[in-house]
Amino acid sequence: MWGRGLPTHLILDGSPAIEVVLKQSSRAKRLSLRVSGLDGRVSLTVPKGVRLREAEAFLREKEAWLRAALARNPERVVVRMGGAVLFRGARYAVTPAPVRAVRLEGSALLAPQSAPEKTATRVEAFLKLQARQVLQDATDRYAAALGRPYGRLTLRDTRSRWGSCSAEGNLNYSWRLIMAPPKVLEYVAAHEVAHLAEMNHSPAFWDVVVQLYGPYEAERGWLRRHGAELHRYRFND
């Protein structure tokens, strides 16, 4: 039976091999396979009581569908020396240089030329630091304008939402917003701060967003159309 000690991932052999995340669910009634439209990650939800060999058989049965679905997904971009990455809505070349830490210079993102295998980790750290600074500033400004304090500000690599506000007034953001155009990040910050006054998406809430940010339709539309591109960039492969 499915239980502790069994793998949380399966590898579907082939060209290429596919890694599948296994998720056990007490609420699931059947096996279900999902390919994330954001980053192409594959997950297989398994009801309790299903044996591992049944999950493996289901995966093999759905292999043709799975490979077709992955083929339709945008290609992942592994961040590396000589490649490129988005920063504040523009694409920057990751360029080796005699520097001690990643920094922006002109149209290039300079990265230490030593230990190139650490480039992705270093670029990710740079983006997270920039995201914290910019989101902190935006959140402080909008909270002051609203006259409402907030609790903690946390950055995560969330895939289902760009930000959230808890009942305690803690704000969470996706650090990948630093890759979006500046106005998009500003809109998300205003959106989450507005929840300090209205914990809903009622007309009153959207009135607060307009009060803080102004017209937001273009920025909201950008996230719908282009948000998935921010998740194409991989830093840990």
C-alpha positions as CSV (number, residue, x, y, z in Angstrom):
1,M,0.0,0.0,0.0
2,W,1.0,3.6,-0.4
3,G,2.8,4.7,2.8
4,R,5.8,6.3,4.4
5,G,9.2,5.5,2.9
6,L,8.0,5.4,-0.7
7,P,9.4,7.9,-3.2
8,T,7.9,11.3,-3.6
9,H,9.0,11.3,-7.3
10,L,8.9,8.9,-10.2
11,I,11.0,9.0,-13.3
12,L,9.3,8.1,-16.6
13,D,12.0,6.6,-18.8
14,G,12.2,7.8,-22.4
15,S,13.8,10.6,-24.4
16,P,13.8,12.7,-22.5
17,A,13.1,11.2,-19.1
18,I,10.3,12.9,-17.2
19,E,10.3,13.6,-13.5
20,V,6.9,13.3,-11.9
21,V,6.0,14.6,-8.4
22,L,3.8,12.2,-6.5
23,K,1.1,13.7,-4.3
24,Q,-1.0,11.6,-2.0
25,S,-4.4,13.0,-1.2
26,S,-7.1,11.7,1.1
27,R,-9.7,13.7,-0.8
28,A,-8.8,12.4,-4.3
29,K,-11.2,9.9,-5.8
30,R,-9.0,8.9,-8.7
31,L,-5.5,9.2,-10.1
32,S,-5.0,12.5,-11.9
33,L,-2.0,13.8,-13.9
34,R,-1.3,17.5,-14.3
35,V,1.3,19.6,-16.2
36,S,1.8,23.1,-14.7
37,G,1.3,25.8,-17.3
38,L,3.8,27.9,-15.4
39,D,6.9,25.9,-15.3
40,G,6.0,22.5,-16.9
41,R,6.3,20.5,-13.7
42,V,4.4,17.2,-13.8
43,S,2.5,16.0,-10.8
44,L,0.5,12.8,-10.2
45,T,-2.2,12.9,-7.5
46,V,-2.8,9.5,-5.9
47,P,-5.8,8.6,-3.6
48,K,-5.0,6.8,-0.4
49,G,-5.0,3.0,-0.8
50,V,-3.5,3.1,-4.3
51,R,-0.4,0.9,-4.7
52,L,2.7,2.3,-6.2
53,R,2.6,-0.1,-9.1
54,E,-0.9,1.1,-10.0
55,A,0.5,4.7,-10.1
56,E,3.3,3.6,-12.3
57,A,1.0,1.8,-14.7
58,F,-1.3,4.8,-14.9
59,L,1.7,7.0,-15.7
60,R,2.8,4.6,-18.5
61,E,-0.8,4.6,-19.9
62,K,-0.8,8.4,-20.1
63,E,2.7,8.8,-21.4
64,A,1.6,9.8,-24.9
65,W,-0.7,12.5,-23.6
66,L,1.9,13.7,-21.1
67,R,4.6,14.1,-23.7
68,A,2.2,16.0,-26.0
69,A,1.2,18.3,-23.2
70,L,4.9,19.0,-22.3
71,A,5.6,19.7,-26.0
72,R,3.0,22.5,-26.0
73,N,4.5,24.1,-22.9
74,P,6.9,27.1,-23.2
75,E,10.5,25.9,-23.1
76,R,12.3,26.3,-19.7
77,V,15.2,28.7,-19.6
78,V,18.1,27.5,-17.4
79,V,20.0,30.5,-16.1
80,R,23.7,30.2,-16.9
81,M,26.7,32.1,-17.9
82,G,26.3,33.4,-21.4
83,G,22.5,33.1,-21.2
84,A,20.0,35.8,-20.3
85,V,17.5,36.6,-17.6
86,L,14.6,39.1,-17.2
87,F,15.1,41.9,-14.7
88,R,12.5,44.7,-14.3
89,G,10.9,43.9,-17.7
90,A,14.1,43.8,-19.7
91,R,16.4,41.0,-20.8
92,Y,20.0,41.1,-19.6
93,A,22.9,39.0,-20.7
94,V,24.6,37.1,-17.9
95,T,28.2,38.0,-18.5
96,P,31.4,36.8,-16.8
97,A,33.4,39.6,-15.2
98,P,36.1,40.1,-12.5
99,V,33.5,41.0,-9.9
100,R,32.8,39.6,-6.4
101,A,29.0,39.7,-6.7
102,V,26.4,39.9,-9.4
103,R,25.6,43.5,-10.4
104,L,23.9,45.4,-13.2
105,E,26.0,47.3,-15.7
106,G,24.5,48.7,-18.9
107,S,22.7,45.9,-20.7
108,A,24.6,43.2,-18.9
109,L,24.2,41.4,-15.6
110,L,27.8,40.9,-14.6
111,A,28.5,37.7,-12.7
112,P,31.7,36.5,-11.0
113,Q,33.7,34.6,-13.6
114,S,35.1,32.2,-10.9
115,A,33.0,29.0,-10.3
116,P,30.6,29.4,-13.2
117,E,28.6,26.4,-11.9
118,K,27.4,28.8,-9.2
119,T,26.1,31.4,-11.6
120,A,22.4,30.5,-11.4
121,T,22.5,30.6,-7.6
122,R,24.3,33.9,-7.6
123,V,21.8,35.4,-10.1
124,E,18.9,34.1,-8.1
125,A,20.3,35.7,-4.9
126,F,20.7,39.0,-6.7
127,L,17.1,39.0,-8.0
128,K,15.8,38.1,-4.5
129,L,17.7,40.9,-2.9
130,Q,16.5,43.4,-5.5
131,A,12.9,42.1,-5.1
132,R,13.0,42.6,-1.3
133,Q,14.3,46.1,-1.6
134,V,11.8,47.2,-4.3
135,L,8.8,45.5,-2.8
136,Q,9.6,46.8,0.7
137,D,9.8,50.3,-0.6
138,A,6.5,50.0,-2.6
139,T,4.7,48.3,0.3
140,D,5.8,51.0,2.7
141,R,4.6,53.8,0.4
142,Y,1.2,52.3,-0.2
143,A,0.7,51.3,3.4
144,A,1.5,54.9,4.5
145,A,-0.9,56.3,1.9
146,L,-3.6,54.0,3.2
147,G,-2.8,54.7,6.8
148,R,-2.7,51.0,7.6
149,P,0.2,49.1,9.1
150,Y,1.2,45.7,7.9
151,G,2.9,42.8,9.7
152,R,5.7,40.8,8.1
153,L,6.8,41.0,4.5
154,T,7.8,37.6,3.1
155,L,9.1,36.6,-0.3
156,R,8.4,33.1,-1.8
157,D,8.5,31.4,-5.1
158,T,4.8,30.9,-5.3
159,R,3.3,29.5,-8.5
160,S,-0.5,30.0,-7.9
161,R,-0.5,33.7,-7.0
162,W,1.7,36.8,-7.1
163,G,0.9,38.0,-3.7
164,S,-1.3,37.5,-0.7
165,C,-2.4,39.2,2.5
166,S,-3.2,37.2,5.7
167,A,-5.8,38.0,8.2
168,E,-3.0,39.2,10.5
169,G,-1.8,41.7,7.9
170,N,1.2,39.8,6.8
171,L,2.1,40.3,3.1
172,N,3.6,37.6,0.9
173,Y,5.0,38.2,-2.6
174,S,6.5,36.2,-5.3
175,W,10.1,37.3,-5.7
176,R,9.8,36.7,-9.4
177,L,7.9,40.0,-9.7
178,I,11.3,41.7,-9.9
179,M,11.5,40.2,-13.4
180,A,8.3,41.9,-14.5
181,P,8.0,45.5,-15.7
182,P,8.2,48.0,-12.7
183,K,4.6,49.1,-13.0
184,V,3.4,45.5,-12.7
185,L,5.3,45.0,-9.5
186,E,3.9,48.3,-8.2
187,Y,0.4,47.2,-9.0
188,V,0.8,43.9,-7.1
189,A,2.1,45.8,-4.1
190,A,-0.8,48.2,-4.2
191,H,-3.2,45.2,-4.6
192,E,-2.0,43.4,-1.5
193,V,-1.8,46.6,0.6
194,A,-5.4,47.3,-0.4
195,H,-6.4,44.0,1.3
196,L,-5.4,45.6,4.6
197,A,-8.5,47.6,4.3
198,E,-10.7,45.2,2.3
199,M,-10.1,41.5,2.8
200,N,-12.1,40.6,-0.4
201,H,-12.3,41.4,-4.0
202,S,-15.5,43.5,-3.8
203,P,-16.0,46.8,-5.6
204,A,-14.9,48.6,-2.4
205,F,-11.6,46.7,-2.6
206,W,-11.0,47.7,-6.2
207,D,-11.8,51.3,-5.3
208,V,-9.0,51.2,-2.8
209,V,-6.6,49.8,-5.4
210,V,-7.5,52.7,-7.7
211,Q,-7.1,55.1,-4.8
212,L,-3.6,53.8,-4.2
213,Y,-2.3,53.0,-7.6
214,G,-4.7,54.4,-10.2
215,P,-6.0,52.5,-13.3
216,Y,-4.6,49.0,-13.1
217,E,-6.2,47.1,-16.0
218,A,-3.0,47.2,-18.2
219,E,-0.8,45.7,-15.4
220,R,-3.4,43.1,-14.5
221,G,-3.7,42.1,-18.1
222,W,0.1,41.9,-18.4
223,L,0.2,39.3,-15.7
224,R,-2.5,37.3,-17.3
225,R,-0.7,37.3,-20.7
226,H,2.9,37.1,-19.7
227,G,3.1,36.0,-16.1
228,A,3.9,32.4,-17.0
229,E,7.1,33.6,-18.8
230,L,8.6,34.6,-15.4
231,H,8.3,31.0,-14.2
232,R,10.2,29.7,-17.3
233,Y,13.5,30.7,-15.7
234,R,15.0,27.9,-13.6
235,F,17.8,28.5,-11.1
236,N,18.3,25.1,-9.5
237,D,18.6,22.7,-12.5
